Amino acid sequence: MASQTQAVRPTSTQSTNCYTFEYDLNNDMKPVKKELVFWEEGILTGEDPVGNPFRIEASQLKEANVLAGVGCAVLYVTYKDENEQILCRFSMSCLKPAGEFCKIVNYCIQTGTAQIPKKKEQLACPQCGRPLPEGLEVCFFCYNRKAVLARAFELLKPFSAKLGLSEIILAFSSLLFLAPPFISRFLIDQYLKPRTGTWADIVFLAGAMLAARILGGVLYIFGSRIFNKASVGFAT
């Protein structure tokens, strides 16, 4: 993989406040690790898909946009004279960061002011040092599983009777759903295939299959309603 590109800094100021978009494909669809940088002075720097460095002022642009294809996408800009320039190509995993990058560039184009968001501090697990997923404060590798299970059982305790009853009813319903195939096999093997059964036997077994199916459906609905009521109570 190629080394990370060193962005060309604006020459008019010494500011280092910028927003970076890292992309992962070159013009030949080969993996790379490069970046586009948008500086607070309203200047966009980086390398085009061929590898040529560029420096574009936001005042020259009409819009920055993303065009998604099959398996990859491109980030391009439209100049005020309606000419377009592709700035980079990337896989679909970079689609969301590319959209955020375009929002910042387009805001500067429309208002003349670059609003560079503050960099979010990457939280890490204090025990193992692994980075925590965005929006979570618990490490999947280090959390106390027994404590989580104990807490879950504690929360479910007020609804244990309803949940237990619903599970018993649903289990019995499942057994009734399994009954028709067994009755059908018995009917075919013992009465229809050897042709030894009477019409009364056949009607009785057919009625048993129908009754098992209906009763299983009724019990399933009843058990599901009990379970749903318990779930609503737990959620509230």
SELUM-192671 format. One record per residue: x, y, z of N, C-alpha, C in turn; residue in three letters. Coordinates in steps of 0.02 Angstrom, whole numbers, plus 50000, padded with zeros to 5 digits. Layout:
BEGIN
REC    n.px    n.py    n.pz   ca.px   ca.py   ca.pz    c.px    c.py    c.pz   vexfi
REC       X       Y       Z       X       Y       Z       X       Y       Z     ala
...
***
This chain:
BEGIN
REC    n.px    n.py    n.pz   ca.px   ca.py   ca.pz    c.px    c.py    c.pz   vexfi
REC   50042   49940   50000   50000   50000   50000   50044   50063   50000     met
REC   50019   50114   49967   50057   50175   49963   50058   50210   50031     ala
REC   50108   50249   50043   50113   50286   50105   50065   50344   50105     ser
REC   50048   50369   50162   49999   50422   50168   50026   50487   50137     gln
REC   49983   50520   50098   50003   50580   50063   50013   50638   50110     thr
REC   50065   50678   50100   50075   50739   50136   50039   50795   50099     gln
REC   49986   50822   50129   49947   50873   50095   49986   50938   50088     ala
REC   49972   50974   50033   50004   51039   50021   49970   51091   50063     val
REC   50006   51125   50104   49977   51176   50148   49965   51241   50111     arg
REC   49914   51279   50131   49906   51346   50104   49967   51389   50119     pro
REC   49986   51430   50072   50047   51470   50081   50032   51538   50112     thr
REC   49967   51556   50117   49951   51624   50141   49949   51629   50217     ser
REC   49949   51572   50252   49944   51574   50325   49978   51513   50354     thr
REC   49991   51516   50418   50024   51461   50452   49974   51417   50491     gln
REC   49909   51429   50481   49859   51390   50518   49862   51316   50500     ser
REC   49850   51275   50550   49850   51202   50538   49782   51171   50551     thr
REC   49731   51213   50562   49664   51187   50575   49633   51164   50510     asn
REC   49617   51099   50506   49592   51072   50443   49548   51012   50456     cys
REC   49513   50990   50404   49471   50930   50406   49496   50882   50353     tyr
REC   49507   50819   50372   49540   50771   50328   49492   50714   50311     thr
REC   49492   50696   50247   49455   50638   50223   49505   50587   50196     phe
REC   49508   50529   50226   49554   50477   50204   49517   50429   50157     glu
REC   49547   50418   50098   49517   50372   50050   49564   50315   50035     tyr
REC   49538   50263   50001   49575   50200   49998   49583   50169   49929     asp
REC   49567   50205   49875   49576   50178   49808   49609   50230   49762     leu
REC   49651   50206   49715   49678   50251   49665   49637   50245   49601     asn
REC   49660   50276   49548   49622   50277   49486   49617   50208   49454     asn
REC   49663   50163   49472   49662   50095   49445   49626   50046   49491     asp
REC   49589   50072   49540   49551   50031   49587   49597   49989   49632     met
REC   49659   50010   49640   49705   49975   49684   49705   50008   49752     lys
REC   49715   49970   49806   49713   50000   49873   49770   50048   49886     pro
REC   49754   50104   49914   49803   50154   49935   49780   50183   50002     val
REC   49820   50227   50030   49802   50262   50090   49822   50335   50081     lys
REC   49775   50375   50057   49788   50446   50044   49733   50488   50075     lys
REC   49740   50553   50068   49692   50598   50101   49681   50662   50062     glu
REC   49621   50689   50070   49604   50756   50049   49600   50799   50112     leu
REC   49624   50860   50107   49625   50905   50165   49591   50970   50147     val
REC   49543   50991   50189   49510   51056   50180   49530   51100   50238     phe
REC   49564   51155   50223   49592   51199   50274   49542   51253   50292     trp
REC   49548   51282   50351   49502   51333   50375   49505   51397   50333     glu
REC   49557   51404   50293   49562   51462   50248   49519   51453   50185     glu
REC   49484   51395   50181   49443   51383   50123   49482   51356   50064     gly
REC   49533   51316   50077   49576   51289   50025   49576   51213   50030     ile
REC   49567   51181   49973   49564   51108   49967   49628   51083   49935     leu
REC   49663   51036   49969   49726   51010   49943   49725   50934   49944     thr
REC   49768   50906   49902   49775   50834   49899   49806   50813   49833     gly
REC   49791   50752   49812   49814   50726   49748   49755   50699   49709     glu
REC   49754   50711   49643   49700   50683   49602   49713   50609   49591     asp
REC   49665   50572   49561   49673   50499   49552   49735   50478   49514     pro
REC   49763   50524   49473   49824   50508   49435   49886   50517   49478     val
REC   49881   50556   49532   49938   50568   49576   49965   50638   49574     gly
REC   49932   50683   49537   49954   50752   49532   49928   50793   49590     asn
REC   49971   50830   49626   49947   50871   49682   49905   50929   49657     pro
REC   49857   50950   49696   49815   51007   49677   49802   51050   49737     phe
REC   49784   51112   49723   49766   51161   49774   49708   51203   49745     arg
REC   49649   51195   49775   49589   51226   49749   49558   51271   49803     ile
REC   49541   51332   49785   49507   51377   49831   49432   51367   49826     glu
REC   49399   51370   49883   49327   51360   49885   49290   51413   49845     ala
REC   49319   51472   49840   49287   51526   49802   49282   51510   49727     ser
REC   49321   51461   49704   49319   51441   49633   49263   51390   49620     gln
REC   49235   51362   49673   49191   51304   49665   49118   51323   49671     leu
REC   49078   51282   49639   49004   51286   49645   48978   51235   49693     lys
REC   49009   51174   49694   48984   51121   49736   49035   51064   49739     glu
REC   49036   51030   49796   49073   50966   49803   49022   50911   49813     ala
REC   49033   50854   49781   48982   50803   49782   49014   50734   49778     asn
REC   48972   50683   49793   48993   50612   49790   48950   50577   49739     val
REC   48980   50537   49697   48944   50496   49648   48960   50423   49663     leu
REC   48909   50386   49684   48918   50316   49702   48906   50271   49642     ala
REC   48948   50220   49635   48941   50171   49582   48932   50101   49611     gly
REC   48955   50051   49575   48952   49982   49597   49018   49964   49631     val
REC   49017   49960   49697   49077   49940   49734   49124   49996   49750     gly
REC   49115   50055   49720   49159   50112   49735   49121   50176   49721     cys
REC   49152   50232   49738   49122   50297   49727   49178   50347   49714     ala
REC   49159   50407   49689   49208   50459   49677   49184   50523   49711     val
REC   49231   50563   49733   49217   50630   49759   49242   50679   49706     leu
REC   49198   50724   49685   49216   50771   49632   49190   50840   49650     tyr
REC   49218   50890   49617   49196   50959   49627   49173   50988   49560     val
REC   49125   51033   49564   49101   51070   49506   49122   51142   49513     thr
REC   49157   51167   49463   49179   51237   49464   49121   51283   49444     tyr
REC   49130   51346   49455   49078   51395   49438   49065   51400   49364     lys
REC   49115   51379   49323   49104   51378   49251   49075   51312   49227     asp
REC   49050   51270   49275   49017   51206   49263   49065   51149   49244     glu
REC   49131   51161   49243   49178   51107   49233   49182   51065   49297     asn
REC   49196   51001   49287   49201   50955   49344   49269   50924   49349     glu
REC   49290   50908   49410   49355   50877   49422   49347   50823   49475     gln
REC   49369   50762   49458   49368   50708   49507   49429   50715   49552     ile
REC   49417   50714   49617   49472   50723   49665   49498   50657   49691     leu
REC   49454   50607   49701   49477   50543   49727   49425   50490   49715     cys
REC   49447   50428   49722   49404   50369   49715   49411   50329   49780     arg
REC   49356   50299   49803   49358   50264   49867   49307   50207   49867     phe
REC   49316   50161   49914   49268   50105   49922   49207   50129   49960     ser
REC   49155   50087   49961   49092   50107   49993   49099   50116   50068     met
REC   49151   50088   50098   49160   50097   50170   49177   50169   50188     ser
REC   49200   50208   50139   49218   50278   50150   49162   50326   50130     cys
REC   49103   50299   50113   49050   50341   50085   49025   50393   50136     leu
REC   49014   50373   50198   48989   50420   50248   49040   50475   50263     lys
REC   49105   50459   50275   49154   50513   50286   49159   50560   50226     pro
REC   49152   50532   50164   49154   50575   50105   49096   50624   50104     ala
REC   49037   50601   50125   48980   50645   50128   48990   50701   50179     gly
REC   49018   50685   50237   49032   50736   50287   49084   50787   50261     glu
REC   49133   50762   50224   49184   50807   50196   49151   50856   50147     phe
REC   49106   50831   50105   49072   50874   50056   49028   50926   50091     cys
REC   48996   50907   50147   48955   50954   50184   48997   51014   50207     lys
REC   49056   51000   50233   49099   51054   50258   49122   51099   50201     ile
REC   49142   51067   50145   49164   51107   50088   49107   51149   50060     val
REC   49048   51120   50053   48991   51156   50025   48968   51213   50070     asn
REC   48973   51203   50136   48955   51257   50182   49002   51317   50172     tyr
REC   49065   51303   50162   49113   51357   50150   49099   51390   50083     cys
REC   49080   51352   50032   49065   51380   49966   49005   51428   49972     ile
REC   48955   51409   50010   48893   51448   50014   48900   51509   50060     gln
REC   48938   51502   50114   48942   51556   50164   49008   51594   50163     thr
REC   49059   51565   50134   49124   51597   50134   49163   51585   50199     gly
REC   49135   51544   50244   49167   51529   50307   49175   51454   50315     thr
REC   49235   51433   50333   49248   51362   50343   49236   51344   50416     ala
REC   49189   51300   50428   49174   51276   50495   49207   51208   50503     gln
REC   49266   51206   50532   49303   51144   50542   49282   51114   50609     ile
REC   49250   51056   50609   49230   51027   50674   49291   51005   50715     pro
REC   49282   51007   50779   49336   50986   50823   49345   50910   50818     lys
REC   49406   50889   50821   49421   50818   50817   49396   50783   50880     lys
REC   49360   50727   50869   49335   50689   50925   49390   50646   50955     lys
REC   49395   50650   51019   49446   50610   51053   49426   50536   51051     glu
REC   49472   50494   51029   49458   50422   51025   49463   50392   51094     gln
REC   49405   50369   51119   49404   50339   51185   49434   50269   51182     leu
REC   49469   50251   51235   49500   50184   51239   49481   50151   51304     ala
REC   49480   50085   51303   49465   50047   51364   49521   50057   51414     cys
REC   49506   50075   51476   49559   50086   51526   49594   50021   51546     pro
REC   49564   49963   51531   49594   49900   51551   49640   49871   51497     gln
REC   49612   49865   51435   49652   49833   51382   49680   49883   51332     cys
REC   49657   49945   51332   49683   49996   51287   49653   49994   51217     gly
REC   49607   49948   51204   49576   49946   51137   49530   50006   51128     arg
REC   49526   50033   51065   49480   50089   51053   49408   50067   51060     pro
REC   49366   50110   51089   49296   50094   51099   49256   50114   51037     leu
REC   49207   50073   51018   49164   50092   50961   49129   50158   50974     pro
REC   49115   50194   50921   49083   50259   50928   49015   50252   50961     glu
REC   49004   50293   51012   48940   50292   51047   48937   50244   51106     gly
REC   48990   50205   51116   48990   50157   51171   49045   50175   51221     leu
REC   49031   50160   51283   49080   50172   51336   49100   50107   51371     glu
REC   49081   50051   51341   49097   49985   51370   49137   49945   51320     val
REC   49190   49914   51343   49231   49872   51300   49201   49802   51297     cys
REC   49192   49776   51236   49163   49710   51227   49208   49655   51255     phe
REC   49273   49669   51259   49321   49618   51281   49329   49616   51357     phe
REC   49311   49671   51390   49327   49676   51462   49266   49682   51507     cys
REC   49206   49685   51480   49148   49695   51524   49135   49632   51565     tyr
REC   49107   49641   51622   49093   49586   51668   49029   49551   51646     asn
REC   49037   49492   51614   48980   49456   51586   48932   49433   51641     arg
REC   48960   49409   51696   48918   49385   51751   48876   49442   51779     lys
REC   48906   49501   51786   48869   49558   51812   48813   49578   51764     ala
REC   48826   49575   51699   48775   49593   51649   48717   49543   51653     val
REC   48732   49478   51658   48680   49428   51663   48640   49436   51727     leu
REC   48675   49450   51781   48641   49460   51845   48594   49521   51841     ala
REC   48617   49574   51809   48576   49633   51802   48515   49619   51758     arg
REC   48525   49579   51705   48470   49562   51660   48418   49521   51696     ala
REC   48439   49472   51736   48392   49431   51774   48355   49473   51826     phe
REC   48390   49522   51854   48358   49565   51904   48303   49607   51872     glu
REC   48316   49632   51811   48266   49672   51776   48206   49629   51753     leu
REC   48221   49566   51736   48167   49521   51711   48127   49490   51768     leu
REC   48151   49494   51829   48118   49460   51885   48045   49478   51894     lys
REC   48025   49542   51889   47953   49558   51898   47909   49528   51843     pro
REC   47939   49509   51786   47899   49484   51731   47912   49410   51719     phe
REC   47946   49377   51766   47966   49308   51756   47906   49261   51749     ser
REC   47852   49275   51787   47794   49230   51785   47762   49232   51715     ala
REC   47750   49292   51689   47720   49298   51623   47765   49269   51569     lys
REC   47830   49284   51574   47876   49259   51523   47880   49183   51526     leu
REC   47882   49155   51587   47885   49082   51594   47822   49049   51566     gly
REC   47764   49078   51581   47701   49050   51556   47699   49053   51480     leu
REC   47720   49110   51452   47718   49116   51379   47765   49067   51346     ser
REC   47824   49055   51376   47871   49007   51346   47843   48936   51349     glu
REC   47809   48918   51403   47779   48851   51408   47724   48843   51355     ile
REC   47682   48894   51348   47628   48890   51298   47657   48886   51227     ile
REC   47708   48926   51213   47738   48925   51146   47773   48859   51132     leu
REC   47803   48829   51184   47834   48763   51175   47782   48710   51160     ala
REC   47726   48712   51196   47672   48664   51184   47642   48675   51114     phe
REC   47637   48738   51094   47612   48754   51027   47658   48725   50974     ser
REC   47724   48729   50984   47771   48701   50937   47763   48625   50931     ser
REC   47751   48592   50988   47740   48520   50986   47677   48502   50947     leu
REC   47624   48543   50954   47563   48531   50916   47575   48541   50842     leu
REC   47617   48589   50824   47632   48600   50753   47671   48540   50724     phe
REC   47707   48504   50767   47744   48445   50744   47699   48383   50738     leu
REC   47640   48386   50770   47597   48327   50770   47569   48309   50701     ala
REC   47545   48357   50661   47515   48338   50596   47560   48296   50551     pro
REC   47625   48312   50544   47667   48268   50502   47671   48196   50527     pro
REC   47675   48187   50593   47677   48119   50620   47611   48082   50609     phe
REC   47555   48118   50619   47490   48087   50608   47482   48070   50534     ile
REC   47505   48115   50491   47500   48102   50419   47541   48040   50399     ser
REC   47601   48034   50426   47641   47975   50411   47607   47912   50436     arg
REC   47579   47915   50496   47545   47857   50524   47484   47839   50481     phe
REC   47448   47890   50458   47389   47878   50417   47407   47844   50351     leu
REC   47460   47867   50320   47481   47838   50256   47508   47767   50264     ile
REC   47551   47758   50315   47584   47693   50323   47536   47639   50348     asp
REC   47489   47658   50391   47447   47608   50424   47378   47599   50392     gln
REC   47354   47649   50355   47286   47645   50331   47279   47654   50255     tyr
REC   47314   47704   50227   47304   47718   50156   47345   47672   50111     leu
REC   47410   47664   50128   47453   47624   50084   47433   47550   50084     lys
REC   47422   47520   50143   47399   47450   50141   47324   47443   50129     pro
REC   47289   47500   50130   47216   47501   50117   47178   47456   50166     arg
REC   47198   47462   50229   47165   47421   50281   47121   47463   50326     thr
REC   47126   47529   50320   47088   47572   50365   47017   47583   50340     gly
REC   46972   47598   50388   46904   47615   50371   46898   47691   50361     thr
REC   46842   47712   50333   46832   47783   50324   46828   47819   50392     trp
REC   46803   47786   50441   46798   47816   50507   46868   47830   50535     ala
REC   46915   47782   50524   46984   47792   50548   47017   47850   50511     asp
REC   47006   47852   50446   47037   47905   50406   47010   47973   50426     ile
REC   46945   47979   50434   46915   48043   50454   46939   48063   50524     val
REC   46945   48015   50569   46968   48030   50637   47039   48058   50636     phe
REC   47084   48026   50598   47154   48049   50595   47159   48117   50560     leu
REC   47120   48125   50508   47121   48190   50473   47095   48245   50519     ala
REC   47043   48229   50558   47018   48278   50606   47068   48293   50660     gly
REC   47107   48242   50681   47158   48253   50731   47213   48300   50705     ala
REC   47231   48291   50641   47282   48337   50612   47256   48408   50610     met
REC   47192   48416   50589   47163   48484   50586   47158   48514   50656     leu
REC   47136   48475   50705   47129   48501   50773   47197   48521   50802     ala
REC   47249   48479   50788   47315   48496   50814   47340   48561   50783     ala
REC   47326   48569   50718   47348   48631   50685   47313   48692   50713     arg
REC   47247   48687   50721   47208   48744   50747   47228   48759   50819     ile
REC   47231   48707   50860   47249   48718   50931   47319   48747   50937     leu
REC   47366   48723   50896   47433   48750   50897   47435   48824   50879     gly
REC   47394   48843   50829   47391   48913   50810   47361   48957   50864     gly
REC   47308   48932   50896   47276   48970   50950   47324   48980   51008     val
REC   47358   48926   51028   47406   48931   51083   47464   48977   51065     leu
REC   47485   48976   51003   47540   49020   50982   47519   49093   50989     tyr
REC   47459   49109   50967   47434   49178   50972   47428   49198   51045     ile
REC   47400   49154   51086   47390   49169   51157   47458   49179   51192     phe
REC   47506   49134   51179   47572   49141   51210   47608   49203   51187     gly
REC   47600   49221   51123   47633   49281   51097   47605   49343   51129     ser
REC   47539   49345   51140   47509   49403   51172   47534   49412   51244     arg
REC   47540   49356   51280   47567   49360   51348   47639   49386   51347     ile
REC   47679   49359   51301   47749   49380   51295   47753   49454   51277     phe
REC   47711   49478   51231   47713   49548   51211   47694   49595   51268     asn
REC   47644   49573   51308   47625   49614   51366   47682   49620   51416     lys
REC   47717   49564   51427   47774   49565   51472   47830   49609   51443     ala
REC   47840   49606   51378   47893   49646   51346   47878   49721   51351     ser
REC   47814   49739   51342   47794   49810   51348   47805   49834   51419     val
REC   47787   49793   51468   47799   49811   51538   47872   49820   51554     gly
REC   47914   49776   51525   47986   49781   51536   48015   49844   51505     phe
REC   47990   49861   51446   48016   49920   51411   47998   49985   51446     ala
REC   47940   49986   51478   47918   50047   51512   47942   50050   51583     thr
***
